[in-house]
Every structure is written in structure tokens, then in C-alpha cells.
Amino acid sequence: MFPLTITTVTKQLFAGDVRSVTLPGVSGELTILKDHVPLITTLKKGAITVRSSGGGEESYPVERGILEVSRSGAVVLL
């Protein structure tokens, strides 16, 4: 589990601990798991899929954005 935040300019869409998150990167789809190497990348149009520890999934549409993964978790700015 790792902390994930998904936010827009006007509101926070998601904040909590997740098992994984799959995002539409500009170079292709990527999945982030706990202890992923730090990175910053841009996102293209598609969907963000968040998977919780209980096996549930939530999906968020994205037109474009930025993903930052660090040792303290992941942040998505839309």
C-alpha cells in the first residue's frame, strides 16, 4: 500500500492508500506499485484506475495531467 492523491485545480478527487494505480502516460500505459522508482511524467487522455487493498477499483477520466512518484507516495495533478 502507498498513499495516492488525485487533484484538480478546483478539488481533490481522491486521497488514500492504494494497492496500485494505472495511468495513461504519454509513452504508454503505466502501473505504479508500492516502492516504485521515483519519476515524473505527463499523462494523456484516458482513465486512471485506482485499486484498493480490498480489491475494489475506482476510475477517473483524464484529459491531461502530470504524475509524480516519490518515496512518500504518488500525486496526480489534472
C-alpha positions in Angstrom: 0.0 0.0 0.0 1.1 3.5 -0.7 -0.5 7.0 -0.5 -2.1 8.4 -3.6 -3.6 11.8 -4.2 -5.5 12.8 -7.4 -6.4 16.5 -7.6 -7.5 19.2 -10.0 -7.2 23.0 -9.7 -10.6 23.2 -8.0 -10.9 20.0 -6.0 -9.4 16.8 -4.6 -10.8 13.7 -6.4 -9.0 11.0 -4.4 -6.7 10.7 -1.4 -5.9 7.5 0.4 -3.7 4.4 0.5 -3.9 2.1 -2.6 -2.5 -1.2 -3.8 -1.8 0.1 -7.3 -2.8 2.8 -9.8 -2.8 2.5 -13.7 -2.5 5.7 -15.7 -2.3 6.7 -19.4 1.2 8.0 -19.8 2.2 9.8 -23.0 4.5 7.0 -23.9 2.0 4.3 -22.9 0.0 2.9 -20.0 1.9 2.5 -16.7 1.1 0.9 -13.4 2.5 2.2 -10.1 3.0 -0.2 -7.2 4.5 0.3 -3.7 8.2 1.2 -3.8 8.1 2.2 -7.5 11.2 4.1 -8.6 10.7 7.9 -8.3 9.6 9.6 -11.6 7.7 12.5 -13.1 5.8 12.1 -16.4 2.9 13.7 -18.3 -0.4 12.0 -18.8 -2.6 11.9 -21.9 -6.4 11.4 -22.4 -7.7 8.2 -20.9 -8.6 6.8 -17.5 -6.9 6.4 -14.2 -7.7 3.2 -12.4 -7.2 3.0 -8.7 -7.1 -0.4 -6.9 -7.6 -0.6 -3.2 -6.4 -3.3 -0.8 -9.8 -4.8 -0.7 -9.8 -5.5 -4.4 -12.2 -2.6 -5.3 -11.5 -0.3 -8.3 -12.3 3.3 -9.0 -11.8 5.0 -12.3 -11.3 8.7 -13.1 -11.3 10.2 -16.5 -8.3 12.4 -17.5 -7.7 14.8 -20.4 -4.1 15.5 -19.5 -2.0 15.8 -16.4 1.2 15.2 -14.5 2.2 12.2 -12.3 4.9 12.5 -9.6 6.0 9.3 -7.8 8.3 9.8 -4.8 9.4 7.8 -1.8 6.4 9.3 0.1 3.7 8.3 -2.5 2.2 9.4 -5.7 0.5 12.6 -6.7 -1.6 13.2 -9.9 -2.3 16.8 -11.0 -5.1 17.1 -13.5 
